[in-house]
Amino acid sequence: MNATPGDLPLDEALPLLGIAAWSGTGKTTLLERLLPALRERGLRVAVIKHAHHAFDVDQPGKDSHRLRQAGAEPILVASRARVALMMETPDREEADLAELVEMVRPQRPDLVLVEGFKAWPLSKLELYREAVGKPLRAAEDAWIVAVASDGAPALPAGVEALDLNDLDALADWVAAWPARWAEHRRPRREESEA
């Protein structure tokens, strides 16, 4: 079963915010700094990250790896410190974001940050560095609601400008997102027409 962007339930109970950027912009580095700041502001934040390559979090020789190789679908490994769910998805071209959201929903996070999944219809914060040499995505993606940049790019109407180098301001903006989520469950163009 292949996921089709557009099949994502956007309900008020689970705020989602995509983090969109070109490779080399510093998405993961920013998230490493942003997550502790969000925790300090009292938020439980889940992260769903898209990986472009075949990856393996399991280690050959470990029991879990041996059982997965033997055909366990899925395998859940648990200890008092953590839980990991691993399953093979060979019949898919891409991961199904809607399914992944449902996997984190029972944990009741205050916010789910989604890194990658750029074609999926959800509100996004774009990270932009002119030095990367790539075009601004906000001009083409009506789901981008704000751009955090290290400069002052020309932004489409309705897109907020944020300072990529001001961690406190970014953390405040993201921390406020769950309260604003209900008003941003449609693309920018539809919001302005409503």
Contacts in CASP RR format, 6 or more apart in sequence:
PFRMAT RR
TARGET T0000
AUTHOR 0000-0000-0000
METHOD contacts of the structure
MODEL  1
MNATPGDLPLDEALPLLGIAAWSGTGKTTLLERLLPALRERGLRVAVIKH
AHHAFDVDQPGKDSHRLRQAGAEPILVASRARVALMMETPDREEADLAEL
VEMVRPQRPDLVLVEGFKAWPLSKLELYREAVGKPLRAAEDAWIVAVASD
GAPALPAGVEALDLNDLDALADWVAAWPARWAEHRRPRREESEA
1 91 0 8 1.000
1 92 0 8 1.000
1 96 0 8 1.000
2 91 0 8 1.000
2 92 0 8 1.000
2 93 0 8 1.000
2 94 0 8 1.000
2 96 0 8 1.000
3 92 0 8 1.000
3 94 0 8 1.000
3 95 0 8 1.000
3 96 0 8 1.000
3 97 0 8 1.000
3 98 0 8 1.000
3 99 0 8 1.000
5 97 0 8 1.000
5 117 0 8 1.000
5 119 0 8 1.000
5 120 0 8 1.000
5 121 0 8 1.000
6 120 0 8 1.000
6 121 0 8 1.000
7 96 0 8 1.000
7 98 0 8 1.000
8 97 0 8 1.000
8 98 0 8 1.000
8 101 0 8 1.000
8 120 0 8 1.000
8 121 0 8 1.000
8 122 0 8 1.000
9 98 0 8 1.000
9 101 0 8 1.000
10 16 0 8 1.000
10 121 0 8 1.000
10 122 0 8 1.000
10 185 0 8 1.000
12 181 0 8 1.000
12 182 0 8 1.000
12 185 0 8 1.000
14 101 0 8 1.000
14 105 0 8 1.000
14 109 0 8 1.000
14 112 0 8 1.000
15 110 0 8 1.000
15 111 0 8 1.000
15 112 0 8 1.000
15 177 0 8 1.000
15 178 0 8 1.000
15 181 0 8 1.000
16 101 0 8 1.000
16 111 0 8 1.000
16 112 0 8 1.000
16 114 0 8 1.000
16 122 0 8 1.000
16 123 0 8 1.000
16 181 0 8 1.000
17 111 0 8 1.000
17 112 0 8 1.000
17 113 0 8 1.000
17 114 0 8 1.000
17 122 0 8 1.000
17 123 0 8 1.000
17 124 0 8 1.000
17 125 0 8 1.000
17 174 0 8 1.000
17 177 0 8 1.000
17 181 0 8 1.000
18 113 0 8 1.000
18 114 0 8 1.000
18 115 0 8 1.000
18 116 0 8 1.000
18 117 0 8 1.000
18 122 0 8 1.000
18 123 0 8 1.000
18 124 0 8 1.000
18 125 0 8 1.000
19 27 0 8 1.000
19 30 0 8 1.000
19 31 0 8 1.000
19 113 0 8 1.000
19 114 0 8 1.000
19 115 0 8 1.000
19 116 0 8 1.000
19 124 0 8 1.000
19 125 0 8 1.000
19 127 0 8 1.000
20 116 0 8 1.000
20 118 0 8 1.000
20 124 0 8 1.000
20 125 0 8 1.000
20 126 0 8 1.000
20 127 0 8 1.000
20 137 0 8 1.000
20 141 0 8 1.000
20 144 0 8 1.000
21 27 0 8 1.000
21 126 0 8 1.000
21 127 0 8 1.000
21 128 0 8 1.000
21 137 0 8 1.000
22 132 0 8 1.000
22 133 0 8 1.000
22 134 0 8 1.000
22 137 0 8 1.000
24 129 0 8 1.000
24 132 0 8 1.000
25 127 0 8 1.000
25 128 0 8 1.000
25 129 0 8 1.000
25 132 0 8 1.000
26 127 0 8 1.000
26 129 0 8 1.000
27 115 0 8 1.000
27 127 0 8 1.000
28 115 0 8 1.000
30 127 0 8 1.000
30 148 0 8 1.000
30 164 0 8 1.000
30 170 0 8 1.000
31 47 0 8 1.000
31 113 0 8 1.000
31 115 0 8 1.000
33 167 0 8 1.000
34 167 0 8 1.000
34 170 0 8 1.000
34 171 0 8 1.000
34 174 0 8 1.000
35 45 0 8 1.000
35 47 0 8 1.000
37 167 0 8 1.000
37 168 0 8 1.000
37 171 0 8 1.000
38 45 0 8 1.000
38 111 0 8 1.000
38 171 0 8 1.000
38 174 0 8 1.000
38 175 0 8 1.000
39 45 0 8 1.000
40 171 0 8 1.000
41 171 0 8 1.000
41 172 0 8 1.000
41 175 0 8 1.000
42 110 0 8 1.000
42 175 0 8 1.000
43 110 0 8 1.000
43 111 0 8 1.000
43 175 0 8 1.000
43 178 0 8 1.000
44 107 0 8 1.000
44 108 0 8 1.000
44 109 0 8 1.000
44 110 0 8 1.000
44 111 0 8 1.000
45 109 0 8 1.000
45 110 0 8 1.000
45 111 0 8 1.000
45 112 0 8 1.000
45 113 0 8 1.000
46 104 0 8 1.000
46 107 0 8 1.000
46 109 0 8 1.000
46 111 0 8 1.000
46 112 0 8 1.000
46 113 0 8 1.000
47 112 0 8 1.000
47 113 0 8 1.000
47 114 0 8 1.000
47 115 0 8 1.000
48 97 0 8 1.000
48 100 0 8 1.000
48 101 0 8 1.000
48 104 0 8 1.000
48 112 0 8 1.000
48 113 0 8 1.000
48 114 0 8 1.000
48 115 0 8 1.000
48 117 0 8 1.000
49 115 0 8 1.000
49 116 0 8 1.000
50 95 0 8 1.000
50 114 0 8 1.000
50 115 0 8 1.000
50 116 0 8 1.000
50 117 0 8 1.000
57 84 0 8 1.000
57 86 0 8 1.000
58 64 0 8 1.000
58 65 0 8 1.000
58 68 0 8 1.000
58 86 0 8 1.000
59 65 0 8 1.000
64 75 0 8 1.000
64 77 0 8 1.000
64 84 0 8 1.000
64 86 0 8 1.000
67 75 0 8 1.000
68 75 0 8 1.000
68 86 0 8 1.000
68 88 0 8 1.000
73 87 0 8 1.000
73 88 0 8 1.000
74 85 0 8 1.000
74 86 0 8 1.000
74 87 0 8 1.000
75 85 0 8 1.000
75 86 0 8 1.000
75 87 0 8 1.000
76 83 0 8 1.000
76 84 0 8 1.000
76 85 0 8 1.000
76 86 0 8 1.000
77 83 0 8 1.000
77 84 0 8 1.000
77 86 0 8 1.000
78 84 0 8 1.000
85 103 0 8 1.000
89 95 0 8 1.000
95 117 0 8 1.000
97 114 0 8 1.000
97 117 0 8 1.000
97 120 0 8 1.000
97 122 0 8 1.000
101 112 0 8 1.000
104 112 0 8 1.000
110 178 0 8 1.000
111 174 0 8 1.000
111 177 0 8 1.000
111 178 0 8 1.000
113 174 0 8 1.000
114 120 0 8 1.000
114 122 0 8 1.000
118 124 0 8 1.000
118 137 0 8 1.000
118 141 0 8 1.000
121 143 0 8 1.000
121 187 0 8 1.000
122 143 0 8 1.000
123 143 0 8 1.000
123 144 0 8 1.000
123 145 0 8 1.000
123 181 0 8 1.000
123 184 0 8 1.000
123 185 0 8 1.000
124 141 0 8 1.000
124 143 0 8 1.000
124 144 0 8 1.000
124 145 0 8 1.000
125 144 0 8 1.000
125 145 0 8 1.000
125 146 0 8 1.000
125 147 0 8 1.000
125 148 0 8 1.000
125 162 0 8 1.000
125 173 0 8 1.000
125 174 0 8 1.000
126 136 0 8 1.000
126 137 0 8 1.000
126 138 0 8 1.000
126 141 0 8 1.000
126 144 0 8 1.000
126 146 0 8 1.000
126 147 0 8 1.000
126 148 0 8 1.000
127 147 0 8 1.000
127 148 0 8 1.000
127 149 0 8 1.000
127 164 0 8 1.000
128 136 0 8 1.000
128 137 0 8 1.000
128 138 0 8 1.000
128 147 0 8 1.000
128 148 0 8 1.000
128 149 0 8 1.000
128 150 0 8 1.000
128 153 0 8 1.000
128 164 0 8 1.000
129 149 0 8 1.000
129 150 0 8 1.000
129 164 0 8 1.000
130 149 0 8 1.000
130 150 0 8 1.000
130 151 0 8 1.000
130 153 0 8 1.000
131 150 0 8 1.000
136 147 0 8 1.000
136 153 0 8 1.000
136 155 0 8 1.000
137 144 0 8 1.000
138 144 0 8 1.000
138 147 0 8 1.000
138 155 0 8 1.000
138 156 0 8 1.000
138 159 0 8 1.000
139 156 0 8 1.000
142 187 0 8 1.000
142 188 0 8 1.000
142 189 0 8 1.000
142 190 0 8 1.000
143 187 0 8 1.000
143 188 0 8 1.000
144 159 0 8 1.000
144 188 0 8 1.000
145 158 0 8 1.000
145 159 0 8 1.000
145 160 0 8 1.000
145 184 0 8 1.000
145 188 0 8 1.000
146 159 0 8 1.000
146 160 0 8 1.000
146 161 0 8 1.000
146 162 0 8 1.000
146 173 0 8 1.000
147 153 0 8 1.000
147 155 0 8 1.000
147 159 0 8 1.000
147 160 0 8 1.000
147 161 0 8 1.000
147 162 0 8 1.000
148 162 0 8 1.000
148 163 0 8 1.000
148 164 0 8 1.000
148 170 0 8 1.000
149 161 0 8 1.000
149 162 0 8 1.000
149 163 0 8 1.000
149 164 0 8 1.000
150 163 0 8 1.000
150 164 0 8 1.000
150 165 0 8 1.000
151 164 0 8 1.000
152 161 0 8 1.000
155 161 0 8 1.000
156 188 0 8 1.000
157 192 0 8 1.000
158 188 0 8 1.000
158 192 0 8 1.000
159 188 0 8 1.000
160 173 0 8 1.000
162 169 0 8 1.000
162 170 0 8 1.000
162 173 0 8 1.000
163 169 0 8 1.000
163 170 0 8 1.000
164 170 0 8 1.000
183 191 0 8 1.000
184 191 0 8 1.000
186 194 0 8 1.000
END
